[in-house]
Amino acid sequence: MPTLDWIGKQAVVNHHREVPYRLIHCDADLSAGNPEAGNLLVQGDNLQALRALLPYYAGKVKCIYIDPPYNTGNEGWIYNDAVNSPEMRAWLGQVVGKEAEDLSRHDKWLCMMYPRLRLLREFLREDGAIFISIGDDEFHHLTILMNEIFGTNSFQANIVWQSRYSVSNDATFSVSHNFLSVFSRNPSIWKLTRNRLQRTKKQDKQYSNPDNDPRGLWRAIPWDAPNIRENLSYPITTPKGTIRFPPKGRHWSRTESQWREIVASGMAYFGKNNDGAPAFKRYLSEAEGVVPSTWWSHEDAGHTDEASKELTAIGLDLPFDTPKPIRLISRLLQIATAPNDIVLDSFAGSGTTGHAVLDLNKQDGGARRFILVEMDDTIAQTVTAERLRRVITGYDKGGDPAKPVAGLGGGFRFCRLGAPLFDEYGDIAEAVTFPDLAAHIFFSETGAPIPQRAQSELLGVHQGRAVYLLFDAAHAGAAREAAGNVLTPDRLAGLPSPPEGFEGLRVIYAEGCTVSPDRLRAAGATFKQIPYQVEGV
């Protein structure tokens, strides 16, 4: 298999494994709507954020959409699209070393993308797919990179999206498109689970009923097909007596007995004069959705000017030159997701992906969940989170109270990345406090944020599990049993009781356990050792 090499590659090939797991802290003041909706907006570097989220969502995401920097060399872009920001230079210097001084902007882009794509692959379900918006500058590099990380069989399509409909008269070639590259985790499974697109009114107009067929609107489908097969080259007689054979270089699409069934059912069609080429009727009532094509016009998938107007209508300033329209993301979500799936966007920007998920859920009654990551703190709060907040609760279009727009419902939690959870030896880091570890353990065990800051061994109850933690950071290690960091029979007996009526499992995390398995079972409890059985080590 052809592979891509660049300066700095060896330094980043395994870097995704070296990124430390960090704590995730939710900020109720910056969250909005229903906190139990399961949606997250994480502010922080997306490499760090993906590593932090991996213990909770590995193998659970159905669809990933990302819109990474196109690396056009435009230094004026908000994210510094030459991959030359101070943060990126510092990261490259730390990870790549002195070689970073010799990197071209393409080398830098590849160094930035490689570990992120490696982590993103781990999030996908076996029937999942990733859609990547990209331009001409890195399109060719991205394709080879994805083949290396996801496998050569993972490629599904390169969709050409008509992102602009106007022409730049001062350009050598007026660029009217972006690419949407599609790769799947397991191609054979994804092919069976991907959806067709809903039919449009324009497509339905292809059906008519000139002969008043009681079965309704229909369209004629030619009976011939490409190539020549002798067993499918039989004669067909029209109602006027003309004998028809397949056109030159073609054959009939099915057997002669199947054609007779078509005739017997009244579905045969020979044109308006009843003497043309054989065809059969396909009824609108039986028509399935439309197989997605690789050309998405702006009429079907929107354009960047439309996306800008969407942000303006919500009442937000526009810090992005080329935001993505809701219709573009909705279209790929219709193809790639079902109503209860998880969608991940680690280059969240203006938050179009989250908006599209909420909008699609409103349309079909689904409960899709989104995970968004935005690195810039100001953008995350004033654009991404604010956009989601307004579309969830409702807003005045363009700030005009006479044009209220109803909220889509739902909600999200705003989160930030905390300190690394584990030190270089795999032990709980000294800086980690009991509430910090408690929050991580509760989230990793239940998939939900801890209901309140932990103040006792009982962290909380969620969906039939009561989660406990025995941990005193000041006395971990040698003095752990004396400090109560070991689950002993006495400690088990003295643990706080779950709420009245609780009949589920008690999950107890501690540094050690001296309680017999039989006694644990009798107490309706199970033991998990820290740090080894904590997700994220």
N, C-alpha and C positions, 0 to 999 in steps of 0.2 A: 504493500500500500504506500503510495506517495505520502511523504510527511513534509512538514514545514519547519525550517530552522531559522533562527534569528539570534541576534546578540542578546544574551540574557535568558535564553530559554531554559538552560540547565538549572538556573537559580530559581525558576518559578514552577517547574514541572511538579514538584512535590510540596510547594509552599502551602497549598490549601490544607495540608495535614498539620502544618506548623502554626497556623493561626489559632490563638487561644480561645477557648470558650469563655464568653462573657455573660454576666448576669443581664437580665432584661427587666427594666423597671417600667411599670405602667404609670402614666400621669393622668389621673382622673379629670383634672381641670382642662386638659387639652383634648380629651376624648369627647365623643358625642353619641347621642342616640342610645340604643340598647346595647349595654356593654356585653351582653351574653350572645350577641349576634355572631361572634367568632371571627370578626375582622380585625386585622392589626395594621397599624402604620408605625413602622420602626424608623426612628431617626438615627442615622449613623452610617459610617462607611459600610458599603454593602458587602464587602468581603468579611468584615468582622460580624456583621449582622447575620449573614447566611450561616456562618459557623455557629453562631449563638442559637439560631433557630433550628439547625439540623437535628438535634436530638428529639425535637417535638414533631417535625414534619417530614423526616426522611421517608421517601417512598409513599407519600400521601398526596402529593400534588398532581392534579390531572392536567393542568395547562399552565405553562410558563410563558409570559410575554415580556420581552425586554426591549428597550429602546436605548441602547448604549450610545456613547459618543460616536459620531460618524468619522471623526478624525480628518476633518476637511482642511485643517491648518488655520481655521478662523480663530484668531486669538481673542476676538471680541465676544465670542459666544459665552453665555452665562456659566457653562461648565468648563470653559477654556478647552475648546475642541481640538487643540493640538496636543492634548495629553501632556501639558507642560505647566500645570498649576503647581504652586509651592507644595501642596499636599502630595501630589503625584511624584514630584522630584524627590521629596523626602522619603517616600515609600520605596521608590526605585533605588535610591542610594542605600537604604537599609537592607533591602532584599537582594538586589543584584550586585551591589558593591561598586567598585571602581569602574566596572564595565559600563555602568549606567551613564557615565560621561560621554560614551561614544555611541549611544543609542540614537537612531533616527526616530522620527515621530511614529513610524510604523512599528519599529521595535518596541517602543514604549506602549503602544496600543496593544500589541500582542502580549506583552508582559502583564499588562493590566487585566486583559480579558481571560487569559488562560486559567488562572486559579479560580476565578469566579464561575467560569463555565464548568470546571471540574466539580465544584460544589453544587451547582444548579442541577447537574445530571442526577445527583444523589437524591434530590427532592422528588423526582418524577416517579409516578406509579408506572407499572409495567405497560399500562395502556395510555400513558401520557405523552404529551408532545410539547415542544418548545417552539415559539414563533419569535423571530428576531428581526426587528426593523434595522435596516442598514442601507448605506448609500454606496456610490461607486468606488469611493476611496479604499474601503476595506472589505468590500463584498467578496473579492477573490480570496483574500486571506482568511476570512471567516469560514468560507466553505471548506477549505482544507483543514482548518483548526477543528471544526465540528466533526469532520470525518475521523480525525485522529481521536477525539475525546468520546464521541458517541458511537463511532463505528461507521464504516462505509455504507452499510445497509440502512442506516438510520435516516438518510436523506429522503424527504417526501416531496418537496416542491420548492421552487423559487417563484414566489408570487410577485408580479409587477403591479404596484399600486400607483395609480395616477394621482399623485399628491398635489399637483398643480394643474390648473386648466388654462392659465394665462401664459403668454409667451414673453420671454425676456429678449427684447430686440437688440440689446447690447452684448449678447453672448454669442460665442461661436456655435454652440448648440444649446438651445434652451432646454434645460433639464426639467422634465415633467413627471418624473417617477422616483419612487424609492422601491427597494426590495423588501420582501417579507420572506425570510428563509425559514423553512419548516423542517424540523427533525423530530423523530419519535424515539422513545426509549426502546420499544419492542415493535418493530414495523409490522409484523404479522398480526399482533394483537390490536395495534392501533387502527389498522386498516378495517378491522371488523367493528370497531367501536366509534369511529369518527362519524359525525352526522352529516346529512345533506342540508343544504340551505333551503329555507322556506321559499316557495314560489312567490314571484312578484306579480302585480296586476298586469305589467307589461308582458310577462311570460304567459299569463293566463289568456291574454288576448290572441295567442296563437291558436286557440281552440274555438271552433264554431260548430254550427249544426245546420248546414245548408239543406240536408234531406230530412229534417225534423225527426231524427232518430230518438225514440223514446228514452234511450239511455243517456241522453244529454249531450253536452258539448264534447267534440272530439277533434283530433287532428290526424292527418294521414302520415303513416310511417312507411317508407319504402321497404319492399320485401327483399331487395338485393343487398349484398354485402361484398366487401373487397375480396380479391383473389379468386382462384378457380378450383372448385371441387366437383368432380364428375357426378358424385352421388347427389349433389344439390343443384343440378343443371337440368331439371325436368321441364317439360312444356307446361305452360299455363294458358288456358283459353279465356279470353275476355267475354263479357256478356254479348258482344256483337260478333263473336266468332273468330276474332283474331288470335293466332297462337303466338304467345310471347315466350322468349327465352331470356336468360340473364344478359345484361349488357356485356359488351366485350371486356374481358379481364375480371369479371365478377361472377358470383354465384348467388342463388337464392339463400336467404338467411336461415331457413329451417327446412325440414324434410317435407316431402310431398304430402304425407299423411297429416302433418300439422297444418299445411295450407288448406287441405280439405276441411279441417275443423274450423278454420277461419271463415271459409265460405259458408259452411253450414250454420255458423253462429250469426251470419249477417254482418260480419266485420270486414269483409273484403271491399276494396275500393279501387276503381280503375279510372279515376279522374272524372271531370264533369261530363265528358262524352261517353263514359262507360267503355272506353276502348284504349285507355292509356296503360302505363306500366303498373304492374300489380303493387298494391300497398294494403295496409290494414289500419283499422281505426284504433287509436289509443284515446281512451276517454279521460276527461279532466277529473272525474270522480275517482279514477283509479291511479292517477298520476302521483308519483312519489315526489319528494323534494328534489332539488337540483344538485347535481354533483358539482362541487366547487371547481372553478377554473383557476388558471394561473394569471388571469388578467382581471384586475379589480378597478373598474372605472370610478371616477369621482362621483358619478351619479349613484353608484351602488355602495361605495365605501367612504364617501366624504373626501375632504381635502383640507390642507393646512389652514386656509383662510376660514373655512367653516369652524375648525377647531378654535381659532382665535376668537371668533364671534361667540362661541359657546362659553368661553371664559369671561368675555366682556358681559354677556347676558347675566352671568352669575354675580357680576359686580366685582371681579378681581382684576388687578393690574396684570399686565401681560409680560412676564419676565422671560418668555420663550419665543424664539423666532419661528420655530416649526413644531408646535404642539400637535398631537395626534387627535383626530376627531373621534367622538364616541362611536360613530357608525363603523369605523375601521375595527375597533376593538370588539364591538358587539358581533361583528361578522365572524371574526375568528373564534369568539367564545361560542357562538352557535354551532360552529363546526366541531370544536374540540371539547365541549363540556356538557354535562348533564346537570339537572337542577341542584344537586347536593355536593358538587365538586368544589375543590379548593383551587384557587387561581393565585399565582405568585408573579409579582413584578418587582424586581430588585433595582430598577432604574426608574422610580415612580414619577419623578418630575412633577407635572401639574396634577397628577392623580386621575388621569383619564381612565386607567384600568379599573380603579375602584368605582368610579362613577358608572362605567359601563356594566360592571357586575351588579350594582344596585339597580340600574335601569332594567337590565335583563330579568332580574329576579322579580321586579314589579310587573313585567310583561307576562311572564309565564308562571308566576307563583313559586319560583324556585327559591332555594336557600343556599346558593353558592356563597362561598366565603373567599375573601381576598386577604393576601399578605402583601403589603407594600413596603418598600425600603427607599428612603430618601436621605441622601448624605448631608445636604445643606440644612442647617438648623432653621435658618430664616425662611427658606422656601417650604420646608416641611410644615412649619407652623402657619405661615401667612398665606400660602398657596394650596399645598396639598391637603392639609387638615381642614383649612377653612372651606375649600371647595366641597369636600366630603360633608362637612358639617351643614353647609347650606342646602345641598341637594337632599340630605337626609331629613332635615327639619322643614324645608321650604324656604323660598326667597322671593323677593320682588325682582322681576325681570328688568335688567338694566337699572336697578334701583328705583323703579317706578312703582309706588304702592298700588296704582291702578292696574298693574299687571302681575298679580301674585301667581307664583308657581308652587303647586302642592309638593310636599316632601315625598321622597321615595320610601322613607322608612328605613329600618335597619340601624346600624350603629358601628362604631369602631373604637378600639383602644389605641391611644397614642403611647408609644413606648420609646425608651432610650436604652442605650447600651451602658452597662455598668462596668465594674472592674473585672479582670479575669478571675474565674472561679477557682482554677487550679494552678499550682506553681509548676516549675519545670520538672519536678519529681512526681507529678500526678497527685500530690496531696492538696487538701483544701488550703488555699492561699491564706497567709496570716491576716491579710486585710479584710477577709470575708467575715462578716458578723453573722450571728444566729439568724436574724431576719432575712439577710441576703441569701444564705444557704436555704433557708426555709422556703423563700419565694421560688428559688430554682427547683427545689425538690418537689414542691406542690405542683408547679407547672409541668415538670417532666413526668410526674405520676398521673396527672389528670388531664393535661392539655388545656387547663384553664388557669388564669391568674389567681393567685392566692386572694381570698375574699377580703382579708384585712392584714395589716402588719402583724406578724407572728409574735405572740407574747408568752406562749406556753408550748408544751410538747405537742398538743393537739393543734395542727396547723389549719385544719378545716375539713369539711365533708363535701364530697362531690360525686354524684352518680354512684352511690353505693359503696364508696370508699372513704374511710376516715384515715387521714394521713398524719403520722406522728414523726417527730424528729427529736432525737436525743443527742445534743451536741453543745458542748461548752468550748468555744475556741481557745480560751485561755488555758484550759487543762486537757487539751487533746494529746494523744500519744500515750506516754508512759503513765500518766495519772488519769487515764480515761475512765477506768472503772470507778475510782473514788469520786470523780467529778460527775458520774452519772451518764457517761457517754456509752456505756455498755448496757444492753438490755438483759437484766437479771430477773429472776422470779419476783423479787421484791419490787423492782421498777415496773415490771409488767402489771403487778397488782395495784400499784399506786398511780398508774396513768389516768389522766382525766377521762371521764366517760364521754362517749359520743352523745349527741342530742337524743332525747327520749324518743323511742320508737325506731331507732337505727338498728337495722338487721344485716348490714353489709359486712365487708371485710375491713379489718384494721391493718393498715400497712405501716410498719414501724421501721424507720431508718435510724441506725446507730453504728458506732465503730466496731462493735462486737456483740455477741449474743451467747448467754449461758443457759437459755431456756430450751428445754427439749422440744423436738418437733411435735410430739404428742400434746404437750401442754400448750404450745402455740395454736395448734388446731382446735383444741378445746376452748381456747379463748377467742376463737374467730380471728386470729391474727397471723400475719406473715412478716418475716424479718428480711430487711435489705441492708447490706453492709455499705457504709460510706468509707472511702469514696468510690469503691469498686463497682457498686451497683447503682450509682447515680448516673442517669443519662447525661452525657456531656463530658465524661472523663476522657 
